[in-house]
């Protein structure tokens, strides 16, 4: 999140000629693997890494739930959601990097900060209360 704030700030300060008529995507410059991110969070929070389900089973479940939804069974998992989960969203950040420069935080630092934030406020997320 702080990298995005940095990018916004840099774009606000940028001279008009360097940003006019250009599209800027805000994100870390290196693509992020969701699995690596989640495993990093688990490590920082001293919990077990989540288990993964083979993709073939995910497809079978999604198709099954697609069929069940036609009979009025509302399950929040389907082929549309699976596609969103497995689609890689990689954008060209060349222009963003030119204008915004080096990001202040690495992915690992972001994971550590996110884990610490969650651990500091986890009582707000406790659903067993």
C-alpha positions in Angstrom: 0.0 0.0 0.0 2.8 2.4 0.8 4.4 1.8 -2.6 1.1 2.9 -4.2 1.0 6.0 -2.0 4.5 6.8 -3.1 3.5 6.4 -6.8 0.5 8.6 -6.4 2.6 11.3 -4.7 5.3 11.1 -7.4 2.6 11.4 -10.1 1.2 14.5 -8.4 4.6 16.1 -8.3 5.5 15.1 -11.9 5.8 17.8 -14.6 2.8 17.9 -16.9 4.8 16.9 -19.9 5.9 13.6 -18.3 2.4 12.5 -17.5 0.0 14.1 -20.1 -1.9 11.7 -22.2 -0.3 8.6 -20.7 -1.8 5.7 -18.7 -0.2 4.8 -15.5 -0.7 1.5 -13.7 0.2 1.6 -10.0 1.7 -1.6 -8.6 5.0 -3.1 -7.6 7.3 -3.3 -10.6 7.9 -7.0 -10.3 5.0 -9.4 -10.7 3.8 -10.9 -7.5 2.9 -14.6 -7.0 -0.2 -14.9 -4.9 1.1 -18.2 -3.5 4.5 -16.6 -2.6 2.7 -13.7 -1.0 0.4 -15.9 1.1 3.2 -18.2 2.1 5.3 -15.1 3.1 2.4 -13.9 5.3 2.0 -17.3 6.9 5.7 -17.3 7.7 5.7 -13.8 9.2 2.7 -14.7 11.3 4.1 -18.0 12.5 1.2 -20.0 11.1 1.1 -23.0 8.8 1.3 -22.3 5.1 -2.1 -22.9 3.5 -2.5 -26.1 1.6 -3.2 -25.9 -2.1 -5.7 -27.8 -4.1 -4.7 -29.2 -7.5 -6.0 -27.0 -10.3 -7.9 -30.0 -11.9 -10.0 -30.3 -8.7 -10.6 -26.5 -8.7 -12.0 -26.8 -12.3 -14.2 -29.8 -11.3 -15.6 -27.9 -8.3 -16.2 -24.7 -10.2 -18.1 -26.6 -13.0 -20.1 -28.5 -10.4 -21.0 -25.3 -8.6 -21.9 -23.7 -12.0 -24.5 -26.4 -12.5 -25.8 -26.2 -8.9 -26.3 -22.4 -9.3 -28.7 -23.1 -12.2 -30.9 -24.9 -9.6 -30.8 -22.0 -7.2 -28.0 -23.2 -5.0 -25.9 -20.1 -4.2 -22.3 -21.0 -3.7 -19.7 -18.2 -3.8 -17.3 -20.2 -6.0 -17.7 -20.8 -9.7 -15.9 -20.8 -13.1 -16.0 -17.0 -13.2 -14.3 -16.7 -9.8 -11.8 -19.4 -10.6 -10.8 -17.6 -13.8 -10.3 -14.4 -11.7 -8.1 -16.3 -9.3 -5.8 -17.9 -11.9 -5.6 -15.0 -14.4 -2.2 -13.2 -14.2 -2.7 -9.5 -14.3 0.6 -8.1 -15.5 0.7 -4.6 -16.8 3.4 -2.6 -18.5 4.7 -0.4 -15.7 7.6 1.2 -17.7 6.0 4.7 -17.7 5.1 4.5 -14.0 8.7 3.5 -13.2 10.2 6.3 -15.3 8.1 8.9 -13.5 8.0 7.4 -10.0 11.4 5.9 -9.7 12.5 3.3 -7.2 9.8 2.1 -4.8 10.5 2.6 -1.1 9.5 -1.0 0.0 10.4 -4.4 -1.2 7.7 -7.1 -1.5 9.2 -8.8 1.6 9.1 -5.6 3.6 5.4 -5.2 2.5 4.6 -8.7 3.7 6.3 -8.0 7.0 4.4 -4.7 7.5 1.1 -6.3 6.5 1.6 -9.3 8.9 2.5 -6.9 11.8 -0.5 -4.7 11.1 -2.8 -7.7 11.2 -1.2 -9.1 14.3 -1.6 -5.7 16.0 -5.3 -5.5 15.1 -6.3 -9.2 15.0 -8.8 -8.8 17.8 -10.9 -6.7 15.4 -11.1 -9.7 13.0 -12.0 -12.3 15.6 -15.3 -13.8 14.5 -15.7 -16.0 17.6 -16.7 -13.1 19.8 
